[in-house]
């Protein structure tokens, strides 16, 4: 079986950070070919909180991901999983919506814009209840109407982390067990 995992980073959350690093390692362990997309240099990333600057960043990220994956023949794979974080969740959802390929999704702390593109019944969402960038309460309606599986982590921030290292390791372990089930 030919399998592909595509990893989409967040704005400051790179492929080397825990959620993306370990889910990528799991995918490799389970026989997936890995593609790690990169947004490259983005203008004014600190302006992410401004709605107009945010739109520009999202558009650039989506365009750069399209370019990076433009030559990939998704139809040649038996199983495809997009693993994404924050800004990358918007690009992952948009690109999956543009193809006929059957693509599963792991959405780590998705932004509200992700749900404009997400396919119904396709994906697992991970939120922290103390996330200032991904308001899970506002997104829960979208998650429910799209019939996505959702996992909430108390007091976890946008990196699914808390003030406690031991709690962070517990969260990471739980998340990776779910990721492994999905990838298997």
N, C-alpha and C positions, 0 to 999 in steps of 0.2 A: 504494500500500500504506500503510495506516494503522498507525503504530508508536508504542508507548509505552514509556518507560523510567521506572521509579520508583526514586528514590534514598533509601535508608534510612541515616541516619548511625549512628555509634557514640556511645557515651556522651559522650566528649570529642572525638570525631573528626567534625567537622562537614562539611557539603557544600563548604566552601571549602578543605579540606585536599586534598593532591595526588591521592590515589587516587579520591576522589569527584568532585573538581573536573574532573579531566581525563577521566574516564570519562563524566561528564555532558556535557562539551564534545564528546567524540567522538559521543555519542548525538545531540546537536543537529546536528552536522555531517552525520550520516547520516540526518537527517530524522525523528528521533523527537520526539514530544511528551514533555515532561519534567514529572514531578511530584516535588517534593522534600518528603518528609515530615519532620516535626520532632517530637521527643518533648516539647518544652516543658520547663518546670521539673520536675525529678525530685527526690524527697526523698533526702537523704543519698547522693549519687552516690559519695562516698568509701567508702561501705560495701560497694562492689561485691564485695570479696573475701569478705565474710560470706555464707554460703549462703542464709540466710533473707532478708537484705536484697537479695541478688541476685535471688531469686525475685520479690520485690515490684517491683523495678526492671524485670525482664523482663515481668511481667504488665502494669504500667503502660505500658511502651513498646508492647507488642502492642495494648493497648486504644486507645491514642492513634493508632496507625497504622491500625487498623480504622476509627476515627472519621474520620480524614483521607481514607481511600479509600472510605468507605461509599457515596458517590454515583457512583463510577467504574463505567461499564459496560464491563467487560473484554471482553465478547463483541463489542464494536464495533471491536476492534483486530485486525489481522492478525498482528502480532508484538508480544510483550511481554517485556521483560527487567527483572528486579528487580536492582538494583545495591546491595549492602549491605556494611556494615562492622561487625564486632564485635557489639555488642548488636543492631544493626539486622539482622544475619543471622538472628537468632532470629525476629524479627517478620516478615521477608520470607519465610522458610520456612513459618511458621505461616499467614500470609495466603494464600500460594500453595496450601497444602494445603486451604484452606477454599473454594477456587473450582474450577470445572471448566475454567477458562481454561488454555490452554497457555502457561505462563510459564517462561522460561529464567532462570537465576540466575547472577550473579557474586557469589561469597561472598568478601569480603576479610577475612581473619583471623577466621573464624567461631568462635563459642563452642561448647562441647560440646553445649549445649542445642539448637543449630541442627539437629543430626542426629536429634533426636526428631521433627522435622516435615518434613525434606527429602524430596522425592520421589525415588524411585529413578531413576537415569540422567539426572537433570535438574540440571545445575549444574556450575560450575567453581569450585574452591576454591584460595585463595592463602594459604599459611602461611609464616611466618618460623621458622627453627629456634631462635631465641633469644627467642621470644614468651612472656612470663610469664603472659599471660591466656588464650591459646589453645594448649594443649598438643597440638601436632600429632601427637606419638607416640601419645597416647591416642586421638586422633580418627582416626588413619589406618585403624583397623579399620572404623569407621563409614563413612568415605569409600569404602573398598574395597567394603564390603558394599552400599552404596548406588550403587555404580558411577558415582561422580562423578570428574571429571577433577581432578587435583591438581597444583599447582605449588608447589615448595618453594624458599625462598631462604635460603641459608646465612647464619647470623649476623644475620638480620634480625629486628627486634622486632615488636611488635604493630602498628606503623605501616608494616611492611615496610621499615624503615630500619635502617642500620648506623651506625657511627661515621664512615664515609667518605662525603662528599658525592658524589664521583664514582661510588662503588658504588651509592648511593641513586638517582642519576639513571639508571644502567644498569638497576637493578631496575624503576624506574618506566617506563622505555622498554619493557622486555620485557613488563611487565604490560599496558601500554596497547596493545601490538601484539596480544596475546591478546584483550583486551577488544574491539578493533576487529574482529578476525575473528569474534567471537561476535555483535557487533552488526550486522555486515554481512549 
